[in-house]
Amino acid sequence: MAASKSPNDVAVQRERLAEELRAYGSSFTELGRRFAVSLGVHSTDAFALLEISAAEAQGTPLSPVLLSRRISLSSGAMTALLNRLERAGYVSRTREHTDRRIVTLRSSKDVKEIADSYFEPLNTQQDAILSQYSPQLLRQFETVLAELRASMDAHLTPD
């Protein structure tokens, strides 16, 4: 007879946390889909815009190659996506690097304003939730998520 698992058993906690992360991911995907609808673009295009904007906000703008790694698109599909976003006025491709072959992706002021307006109510709600927890606990949670992601990335990396 197998021993029953305690609610505090690490495997049980991992399963509960994984379920909440899956549910959060589903909600995030739906939010991204609705944002795409509001922009009149495909959801993949909207997620690309979010990645481009987030990287810019962190001071590390993306190249098409880095973006394709983040959203798993072939170079041909990435070129088509960037052409669509550029035609719509949502992104520009610049050559800011000393190596002029390197392209940097920048989101337009308009798309930044649209995204800020779209996500502001949710950001305000989530900031209120997070403010209930200590900065130390939130840093610990960031560390746990980063370590879990790294373990998954290592598992996904071909040998």
C-alpha positions as CSV (number, residue, x, y, z in Angstrom):
1,M,0.0,0.0,0.0
2,A,1.4,3.4,-1.0
3,A,1.8,6.1,1.6
4,S,-0.6,8.9,1.1
5,K,0.9,12.3,0.2
6,S,0.7,15.1,2.7
7,P,-0.7,18.4,1.4
8,N,2.8,19.8,2.2
9,D,4.7,17.1,0.2
10,V,6.9,18.9,-2.3
11,A,5.5,16.9,-5.2
12,V,2.0,17.9,-4.2
13,Q,3.0,21.5,-3.9
14,R,4.7,21.3,-7.3
15,E,1.6,20.0,-8.9
16,R,-0.6,22.7,-7.3
17,L,1.8,25.4,-8.3
18,A,2.0,24.0,-11.9
19,E,-1.8,23.9,-12.1
20,E,-2.0,27.6,-11.1
21,L,0.8,28.5,-13.5
22,R,-1.0,26.7,-16.3
23,A,-4.2,28.5,-15.5
24,Y,-2.4,31.8,-15.3
25,G,-0.8,31.0,-18.7
26,S,-4.2,30.3,-20.2
27,S,-5.6,33.6,-18.8
28,F,-2.5,35.4,-20.1
29,T,-3.0,33.9,-23.6
30,E,-6.6,34.9,-23.6
31,L,-5.7,38.4,-22.6
32,G,-3.2,38.5,-25.4
33,R,-5.8,37.2,-27.9
34,R,-8.2,40.0,-26.8
35,F,-5.5,42.6,-27.1
36,A,-4.8,41.3,-30.6
37,V,-8.5,41.7,-31.5
38,S,-8.4,45.3,-30.2
39,L,-5.4,46.0,-32.5
40,G,-6.9,44.1,-35.4
41,V,-3.9,41.8,-35.7
42,H,-3.2,38.1,-35.2
43,S,-2.5,36.9,-31.7
44,T,1.1,36.0,-32.6
45,D,1.6,39.6,-33.9
46,A,0.3,40.9,-30.6
47,F,2.6,38.7,-28.5
48,A,5.5,39.9,-30.7
49,L,4.5,43.5,-30.0
50,L,4.4,42.7,-26.2
51,E,7.9,41.1,-26.4
52,I,9.3,44.0,-28.3
53,S,7.8,46.6,-25.9
54,A,8.9,44.7,-22.8
55,A,12.5,44.4,-24.1
56,E,12.6,48.1,-24.9
57,A,11.2,48.9,-21.4
58,Q,14.0,46.8,-19.9
59,G,16.6,48.7,-22.0
60,T,17.5,45.6,-24.1
61,P,15.7,46.0,-27.5
62,L,15.3,42.9,-29.6
63,S,16.6,41.9,-33.0
64,P,14.4,39.8,-35.2
65,V,16.6,36.7,-34.4
66,L,16.1,37.2,-30.6
67,L,12.3,37.8,-31.1
68,S,12.0,34.6,-33.2
69,R,13.6,32.7,-30.3
70,R,11.1,34.2,-27.8
71,I,8.0,33.4,-29.8
72,S,9.3,30.4,-31.8
73,L,9.0,31.5,-35.4
74,S,11.1,30.6,-38.4
75,S,13.0,33.4,-40.0
76,G,10.6,33.5,-42.9
77,A,7.5,33.7,-40.6
78,M,9.3,36.4,-38.6
79,T,10.0,38.4,-41.7
80,A,6.3,38.2,-42.7
81,L,5.2,39.1,-39.1
82,L,7.5,42.1,-39.0
83,N,6.4,43.3,-42.4
84,R,2.7,43.2,-41.2
85,L,3.5,45.1,-38.0
86,E,5.6,47.6,-39.9
87,R,2.9,48.2,-42.5
88,A,0.4,48.7,-39.6
89,G,2.7,51.3,-38.1
90,Y,3.3,49.3,-34.9
91,V,7.0,48.6,-35.2
92,S,10.1,49.9,-37.0
93,R,13.3,48.2,-37.9
94,T,16.4,50.3,-37.3
95,R,20.2,49.9,-37.6
96,E,21.5,51.4,-34.4
97,H,24.3,48.9,-33.7
98,T,27.9,49.7,-34.8
99,D,27.5,46.5,-36.9
100,R,25.0,47.8,-39.4
101,R,23.9,44.3,-40.3
102,I,22.2,44.1,-36.9
103,V,18.5,45.2,-36.9
104,T,16.9,46.6,-33.8
105,L,13.1,46.4,-33.3
106,R,11.3,49.4,-31.9
107,S,7.6,49.7,-31.1
108,S,5.8,52.9,-32.1
109,K,4.6,55.5,-29.7
110,D,1.0,54.7,-30.8
111,V,1.2,51.0,-30.0
112,K,2.8,51.9,-26.6
113,E,-0.1,54.2,-25.8
114,I,-2.6,51.6,-26.9
115,A,-1.0,48.9,-24.8
116,D,-0.7,51.1,-21.8
117,S,-4.4,52.0,-22.0
118,Y,-5.4,48.4,-22.6
119,F,-3.4,46.9,-19.7
120,E,-3.6,49.8,-17.2
121,P,-6.7,48.5,-15.4
122,L,-5.3,45.0,-15.0
123,N,-1.9,46.3,-14.0
124,T,-3.5,48.5,-11.3
125,Q,-5.4,45.5,-9.9
126,Q,-2.4,43.3,-9.9
127,D,-0.3,46.0,-8.3
128,A,-2.8,46.1,-5.5
129,I,-2.6,42.3,-5.0
130,L,1.2,42.3,-5.0
131,S,1.4,45.2,-2.6
132,Q,-0.2,42.9,0.0
133,Y,3.1,40.9,0.1
134,S,6.5,41.8,1.3
135,P,9.2,42.8,-1.2
136,Q,11.3,39.9,0.2
137,L,8.5,37.4,-0.5
138,L,8.0,38.7,-4.0
139,R,11.8,38.5,-4.7
140,Q,11.7,34.9,-3.4
141,F,8.8,34.1,-5.7
142,E,10.6,35.7,-8.7
143,T,13.6,33.4,-7.8
144,V,11.4,30.3,-7.7
145,L,9.8,31.1,-11.0
146,A,13.2,31.9,-12.6
147,E,14.6,28.6,-11.3
148,L,11.6,26.6,-12.5
149,R,11.8,28.2,-15.9
150,A,15.5,27.5,-16.1
151,S,14.9,23.8,-15.3
152,M,12.3,23.6,-18.0
153,D,14.5,25.4,-20.5
154,A,17.3,23.0,-19.7
155,H,15.0,20.1,-20.3
156,L,13.9,21.5,-23.7
157,T,17.5,22.1,-24.8
158,P,18.6,19.4,-27.2
159,D,21.5,17.3,-26.0
